Amino acid sequence: MKLTYPIVLIPFRDGSGGYTVEIPDLPGCVTEGRDLAEALFMAQDAASGWVLTELKDGKPIPTTSNLTEIKPDNPDAMVRIVTLDMDAYATKYGRE
């Protein structure tokens, strides 16, 4: 199963090139990366773990917001899409 979710990439204030990543459709799902590539990877990993936990708990998968509905508070933030391969993630990290 493949899922897509919008993410918000917020640059670190220190100018180091890192990002904090928020996944608005997945409450409390936040991660970081030292650069854009790592931030995108970490977003995919964090979101996949979040969704897998919900599935294991028998909860429904959150629906995806329309990209145009995401309005970051930070003017320097970027909105992007992350694709999750839940079958590959579940195989790698195990199923109960």
mmCIF file of the C-alpha atoms, coordinates in Angstrom:
data_MODEL
# 
_entry.id   MODEL 
# 
loop_
_atom_site.group_PDB 
_atom_site.id 
_atom_site.type_symbol 
_atom_site.label_atom_id 
_atom_site.label_alt_id 
_atom_site.label_comp_id 
_atom_site.label_asym_id 
_atom_site.label_entity_id 
_atom_site.label_seq_id 
_atom_site.pdbx_PDB_ins_code 
_atom_site.Cartn_x 
_atom_site.Cartn_y 
_atom_site.Cartn_z 
_atom_site.occupancy 
_atom_site.B_iso_or_equiv 
_atom_site.pdbx_formal_charge 
_atom_site.auth_seq_id 
_atom_site.auth_comp_id 
_atom_site.auth_asym_id 
_atom_site.auth_atom_id 
_atom_site.pdbx_PDB_model_num 
ATOM 1  C CA . MET A 1 1  ? 0.000  0.000  0.000  1.00 0.00 ? 1  MET A CA 1 
ATOM 2  C CA . LYS A 1 2  ? 1.326  3.423  -0.951 1.00 0.00 ? 2  LYS A CA 1 
ATOM 3  C CA . LEU A 1 3  ? 0.178  6.601  0.757  1.00 0.00 ? 3  LEU A CA 1 
ATOM 4  C CA . THR A 1 4  ? 1.014  10.245 0.161  1.00 0.00 ? 4  THR A CA 1 
ATOM 5  C CA . TYR A 1 5  ? 0.919  13.071 2.677  1.00 0.00 ? 5  TYR A CA 1 
ATOM 6  C CA . PRO A 1 6  ? 1.830  16.743 2.515  1.00 0.00 ? 6  PRO A CA 1 
ATOM 7  C CA . ILE A 1 7  ? 4.723  17.807 4.715  1.00 0.00 ? 7  ILE A CA 1 
ATOM 8  C CA . VAL A 1 8  ? 5.908  21.201 5.907  1.00 0.00 ? 8  VAL A CA 1 
ATOM 9  C CA . LEU A 1 9  ? 9.677  21.817 5.869  1.00 0.00 ? 9  LEU A CA 1 
ATOM 10 C CA . ILE A 1 10 ? 10.734 24.642 8.185  1.00 0.00 ? 10 ILE A CA 1 
ATOM 11 C CA . PRO A 1 11 ? 14.362 25.818 7.899  1.00 0.00 ? 11 PRO A CA 1 
ATOM 12 C CA . PHE A 1 12 ? 16.405 25.902 11.094 1.00 0.00 ? 12 PHE A CA 1 
ATOM 13 C CA . ARG A 1 13 ? 16.767 29.468 12.350 1.00 0.00 ? 13 ARG A CA 1 
ATOM 14 C CA . ASP A 1 14 ? 20.531 29.068 12.762 1.00 0.00 ? 14 ASP A CA 1 
ATOM 15 C CA . GLY A 1 15 ? 21.096 28.962 8.996  1.00 0.00 ? 15 GLY A CA 1 
ATOM 16 C CA . SER A 1 16 ? 22.792 25.543 9.174  1.00 0.00 ? 16 SER A CA 1 
ATOM 17 C CA . GLY A 1 17 ? 20.742 24.151 6.285  1.00 0.00 ? 17 GLY A CA 1 
ATOM 18 C CA . GLY A 1 18 ? 18.665 21.827 8.445  1.00 0.00 ? 18 GLY A CA 1 
ATOM 19 C CA . TYR A 1 19 ? 14.899 21.506 8.576  1.00 0.00 ? 19 TYR A CA 1 
ATOM 20 C CA . THR A 1 20 ? 12.172 20.646 11.028 1.00 0.00 ? 20 THR A CA 1 
ATOM 21 C CA . VAL A 1 21 ? 9.455  18.631 9.300  1.00 0.00 ? 21 VAL A CA 1 
ATOM 22 C CA . GLU A 1 22 ? 5.810  18.570 10.327 1.00 0.00 ? 22 GLU A CA 1 
ATOM 23 C CA . ILE A 1 23 ? 3.241  16.176 8.860  1.00 0.00 ? 23 ILE A CA 1 
ATOM 24 C CA . PRO A 1 24 ? -0.056 18.017 9.446  1.00 0.00 ? 24 PRO A CA 1 
ATOM 25 C CA . ASP A 1 25 ? -2.321 15.034 8.722  1.00 0.00 ? 25 ASP A CA 1 
ATOM 26 C CA . LEU A 1 26 ? -0.514 12.899 11.325 1.00 0.00 ? 26 LEU A CA 1 
ATOM 27 C CA . PRO A 1 27 ? -0.960 14.633 14.715 1.00 0.00 ? 27 PRO A CA 1 
ATOM 28 C CA . GLY A 1 28 ? 2.287  14.917 16.652 1.00 0.00 ? 28 GLY A CA 1 
ATOM 29 C CA . CYS A 1 29 ? 4.406  13.525 13.814 1.00 0.00 ? 29 CYS A CA 1 
ATOM 30 C CA . VAL A 1 30 ? 7.471  15.794 13.674 1.00 0.00 ? 30 VAL A CA 1 
ATOM 31 C CA . THR A 1 31 ? 11.076 15.083 12.718 1.00 0.00 ? 31 THR A CA 1 
ATOM 32 C CA . GLU A 1 32 ? 14.242 16.880 11.598 1.00 0.00 ? 32 GLU A CA 1 
ATOM 33 C CA . GLY A 1 33 ? 17.100 16.576 9.141  1.00 0.00 ? 33 GLY A CA 1 
ATOM 34 C CA . ARG A 1 34 ? 20.506 18.242 8.809  1.00 0.00 ? 34 ARG A CA 1 
ATOM 35 C CA . ASP A 1 35 ? 19.771 19.066 5.166  1.00 0.00 ? 35 ASP A CA 1 
ATOM 36 C CA . LEU A 1 36 ? 16.872 18.795 2.732  1.00 0.00 ? 36 LEU A CA 1 
ATOM 37 C CA . ALA A 1 37 ? 17.654 15.227 1.647  1.00 0.00 ? 37 ALA A CA 1 
ATOM 38 C CA . GLU A 1 38 ? 17.890 13.966 5.225  1.00 0.00 ? 38 GLU A CA 1 
ATOM 39 C CA . ALA A 1 39 ? 14.742 15.879 6.220  1.00 0.00 ? 39 ALA A CA 1 
ATOM 40 C CA . LEU A 1 40 ? 12.778 14.244 3.392  1.00 0.00 ? 40 LEU A CA 1 
ATOM 41 C CA . PHE A 1 41 ? 14.084 10.793 4.330  1.00 0.00 ? 41 PHE A CA 1 
ATOM 42 C CA . MET A 1 42 ? 13.289 11.355 8.006  1.00 0.00 ? 42 MET A CA 1 
ATOM 43 C CA . ALA A 1 43 ? 9.783  12.583 7.114  1.00 0.00 ? 43 ALA A CA 1 
ATOM 44 C CA . GLN A 1 44 ? 9.124  9.407  5.157  1.00 0.00 ? 44 GLN A CA 1 
ATOM 45 C CA . ASP A 1 45 ? 10.431 7.261  8.011  1.00 0.00 ? 45 ASP A CA 1 
ATOM 46 C CA . ALA A 1 46 ? 8.544  9.120  10.764 1.00 0.00 ? 46 ALA A CA 1 
ATOM 47 C CA . ALA A 1 47 ? 5.271  9.159  8.826  1.00 0.00 ? 47 ALA A CA 1 
ATOM 48 C CA . SER A 1 48 ? 5.570  5.461  7.966  1.00 0.00 ? 48 SER A CA 1 
ATOM 49 C CA . GLY A 1 49 ? 6.174  4.585  11.609 1.00 0.00 ? 49 GLY A CA 1 
ATOM 50 C CA . TRP A 1 50 ? 3.230  6.729  12.687 1.00 0.00 ? 50 TRP A CA 1 
ATOM 51 C CA . VAL A 1 51 ? 0.865  5.078  10.188 1.00 0.00 ? 51 VAL A CA 1 
ATOM 52 C CA . LEU A 1 52 ? 2.109  1.555  10.982 1.00 0.00 ? 52 LEU A CA 1 
ATOM 53 C CA . THR A 1 53 ? 1.467  2.139  14.692 1.00 0.00 ? 53 THR A CA 1 
ATOM 54 C CA . GLU A 1 54 ? -2.074 3.310  13.941 1.00 0.00 ? 54 GLU A CA 1 
ATOM 55 C CA . LEU A 1 55 ? -2.714 0.235  11.793 1.00 0.00 ? 55 LEU A CA 1 
ATOM 56 C CA . LYS A 1 56 ? -1.377 -2.089 14.503 1.00 0.00 ? 56 LYS A CA 1 
ATOM 57 C CA . ASP A 1 57 ? -3.713 -0.383 16.983 1.00 0.00 ? 57 ASP A CA 1 
ATOM 58 C CA . GLY A 1 58 ? -6.665 -0.984 14.648 1.00 0.00 ? 58 GLY A CA 1 
ATOM 59 C CA . LYS A 1 59 ? -7.161 2.696  13.934 1.00 0.00 ? 59 LYS A CA 1 
ATOM 60 C CA . PRO A 1 60 ? -8.066 4.119  10.509 1.00 0.00 ? 60 PRO A CA 1 
ATOM 61 C CA . ILE A 1 61 ? -5.458 5.742  8.300  1.00 0.00 ? 61 ILE A CA 1 
ATOM 62 C CA . PRO A 1 62 ? -5.878 9.540  8.208  1.00 0.00 ? 62 PRO A CA 1 
ATOM 63 C CA . THR A 1 63 ? -7.050 10.992 4.929  1.00 0.00 ? 63 THR A CA 1 
ATOM 64 C CA . THR A 1 64 ? -4.659 13.182 2.991  1.00 0.00 ? 64 THR A CA 1 
ATOM 65 C CA . SER A 1 65 ? -5.191 16.924 2.955  1.00 0.00 ? 65 SER A CA 1 
ATOM 66 C CA . ASN A 1 66 ? -5.158 18.742 -0.337 1.00 0.00 ? 66 ASN A CA 1 
ATOM 67 C CA . LEU A 1 67 ? -1.755 20.349 -0.828 1.00 0.00 ? 67 LEU A CA 1 
ATOM 68 C CA . THR A 1 68 ? -3.385 23.746 -1.339 1.00 0.00 ? 68 THR A CA 1 
ATOM 69 C CA . GLU A 1 69 ? -5.040 23.499 2.104  1.00 0.00 ? 69 GLU A CA 1 
ATOM 70 C CA . ILE A 1 70 ? -1.675 23.506 3.899  1.00 0.00 ? 70 ILE A CA 1 
ATOM 71 C CA . LYS A 1 71 ? -0.782 27.054 4.928  1.00 0.00 ? 71 LYS A CA 1 
ATOM 72 C CA . PRO A 1 72 ? 2.428  27.186 7.008  1.00 0.00 ? 72 PRO A CA 1 
ATOM 73 C CA . ASP A 1 73 ? 2.760  29.953 9.599  1.00 0.00 ? 73 ASP A CA 1 
ATOM 74 C CA . ASN A 1 74 ? 6.438  30.398 8.751  1.00 0.00 ? 74 ASN A CA 1 
ATOM 75 C CA . PRO A 1 75 ? 6.928  32.345 5.476  1.00 0.00 ? 75 PRO A CA 1 
ATOM 76 C CA . ASP A 1 76 ? 10.202 30.461 4.841  1.00 0.00 ? 76 ASP A CA 1 
ATOM 77 C CA . ALA A 1 77 ? 8.541  27.034 5.081  1.00 0.00 ? 77 ALA A CA 1 
ATOM 78 C CA . MET A 1 78 ? 8.077  24.780 2.054  1.00 0.00 ? 78 MET A CA 1 
ATOM 79 C CA . VAL A 1 79 ? 5.174  22.404 1.482  1.00 0.00 ? 79 VAL A CA 1 
ATOM 80 C CA . ARG A 1 80 ? 5.997  19.161 -0.305 1.00 0.00 ? 80 ARG A CA 1 
ATOM 81 C CA . ILE A 1 81 ? 4.562  15.652 -0.694 1.00 0.00 ? 81 ILE A CA 1 
ATOM 82 C CA . VAL A 1 82 ? 6.043  12.497 0.796  1.00 0.00 ? 82 VAL A CA 1 
ATOM 83 C CA . THR A 1 83 ? 5.137  9.016  -0.483 1.00 0.00 ? 83 THR A CA 1 
ATOM 84 C CA . LEU A 1 84 ? 5.045  6.122  1.964  1.00 0.00 ? 84 LEU A CA 1 
ATOM 85 C CA . ASP A 1 85 ? 5.523  2.512  0.872  1.00 0.00 ? 85 ASP A CA 1 
ATOM 86 C CA . MET A 1 86 ? 3.804  0.836  3.799  1.00 0.00 ? 86 MET A CA 1 
ATOM 87 C CA . ASP A 1 87 ? 4.385  -2.718 2.556  1.00 0.00 ? 87 ASP A CA 1 
ATOM 88 C CA . ALA A 1 88 ? 8.151  -2.177 2.342  1.00 0.00 ? 88 ALA A CA 1 
ATOM 89 C CA . TYR A 1 89 ? 8.216  -0.401 5.722  1.00 0.00 ? 89 TYR A CA 1 
ATOM 90 C CA . ALA A 1 90 ? 6.206  -3.174 7.422  1.00 0.00 ? 90 ALA A CA 1 
ATOM 91 C CA . THR A 1 91 ? 8.494  -5.823 5.921  1.00 0.00 ? 91 THR A CA 1 
ATOM 92 C CA . LYS A 1 92 ? 11.611 -3.997 7.100  1.00 0.00 ? 92 LYS A CA 1 
ATOM 93 C CA . TYR A 1 93 ? 10.386 -3.228 10.609 1.00 0.00 ? 93 TYR A CA 1 
ATOM 94 C CA . GLY A 1 94 ? 8.175  -6.260 11.149 1.00 0.00 ? 94 GLY A CA 1 
ATOM 95 C CA . ARG A 1 95 ? 4.550  -6.985 11.629 1.00 0.00 ? 95 ARG A CA 1 
ATOM 96 C CA . GLU A 1 96 ? 2.956  -8.266 14.786 1.00 0.00 ? 96 GLU A CA 1 
# 
